[in-house]
Amino acid sequence: MYVDSLTIENIRCFENQTINFRGARWVTLLGPNGCGKSTVLQSLALLLAGPEGAQKLLQRPVGWLRNEAVRGRLGVTVHQSDDDPGKFGTKKVTKSFTYSFSLVGNKQLRVNNKLYTEPGIVENPQRVMSWLRQNALTSTGKGWFAVGYGAFRRLTRKSQIVVPSLEPQARYTNFFTQFFEDEPLSAFEQWMVYLDYRIAKSAGDKEAKRQRDLGVKAINSLLPDGMQFDHVSPEGRILFNVQGSEVPTISLSDGYRSVLALSGDLVWRLIQAFPETTDPLSEAGVVLIDELDIHLHPLWQRDIALLLQKQFPNLQFIVATHSPLIASGAGESATTLRFTLTGSKAVVNRVESISAKSVDYILRSEAFGLISPYSPQTQDKIDRYDSLVAKRGKLNQHERADLEQLQLFVQDARPFGGPKDPGSLEAKIDDYLEKAL
């Protein structure tokens, strides 16, 4: 499964917006805080969780409607992948499915000829929903895979103990951290400890070894050089080798814990969703991630999109970020969307490919709309320097002294891409190259 498009009507900062993802396997959502990126990811989560799951994730959608006197609407078009279960249609098999939910708030509203007096999510009558419920949006059997992670994803702060079993969870729990910030991602740690317990009890438990090896390989591939999974201690603690030292997960930095929480949980859910496949990490589905860059060093931000796509080649990632490094690291085939606010209304525009551009260029481009990559204080000095250079030969004594001091400051910036003298050959070359690209 992958998402083709999302429609949002009368929801938070969205008046009426259809967002086309065009089947891209990586979609980057950019924009300032408060312009709707998290709302888009939560809306997708509600739709992909199914009607019953959506009602559990958002029992009372208070504050979601722009206008309480009008219903809100969330609609999605999803495309069935070749390996997804079920065939809809007889003469011609349908692969694309569109369905929607309505949201009501604190005011009485009539939806689908029924009066609603309490906030809630209403399933719209669509013939395809019965089939999707049984084949795609199901918690039992092999449904279409989808999972979401909020900005506050993290491992639990408690040491794990061996659990008797780790059963598959209801579909809506795949999206818990997008709606419940205090919900830790503990399944990964419980799962690794449980597998270690099974292997210790029965050396011939090939399935436990297979799952452990898959999980360890995937996790190690996403971690920086010098860090990898080591072993589970007799006390049930997961230990990592960090530059030659054994470190338990509870003592790792927030950046490591954030990636471990996401990758470990994702691997576990893929294995649970596809128990019979030989390579569950290559299965298709949708992954929603809010603020992927959170806690990550810039070097890790640069690589994380490529690492995720390489490790999970058939998943569609829809990711919100504030990092130009993640935006460029997603690659040429990624779709990049920029969210802006016009008054209180969100507008979404497609950004042309930025994978080949420098971070400085991306920050100043339409992707981020930053006027200057420098601090306000530094930019003020650069602007003053430019104005003095432009009137060189007509400077008074005070201005000449100013220029001499500013020259030293600007020379410091130039080796790192600082401003060129206005009208100089270097400035003209930069201007030409920027227009040409």
Secondary structure, 3 states (H helix, E strand, C coil): CEEEEEEEEEECCEEEEEEECCCCCEEEEECCCCCCHHHHHHHHHHHHHCHHHHHHHCCCCCCCECCCCCCEEEEEEEECCCCCCCCECCCCCECEEEEEEEEECCCCEEECCEEECCCEEEECCCHHHHHHHHHCCCCCCCCCCEEEECCCCCCCCCCCCCCCCCCCCCHHHHHHHHHCCCCCCCHHHHHHHHHHHHHHHCCCCHHHHHHHHHHHHHHHHHCCCCEEEEEECCCCCEEEEECCEEEEHHHCCHHHHHHHHHHHHHHHHHHHHCCCCCCHHHCCEEEEECCCCCCCCHHHHHHHHHHHHHHCCCEEEEEECCCHHHHHHCCCCCEEEEEEEECCEEEEEEECCCCCCCHHHHHHCCCCCCCCCCCHHHHHHHHHHHHHHHCCCCCCHHHHHHHHHHHHHHHHHHHHCCCCCCCCHHHHHHHHHHHHC
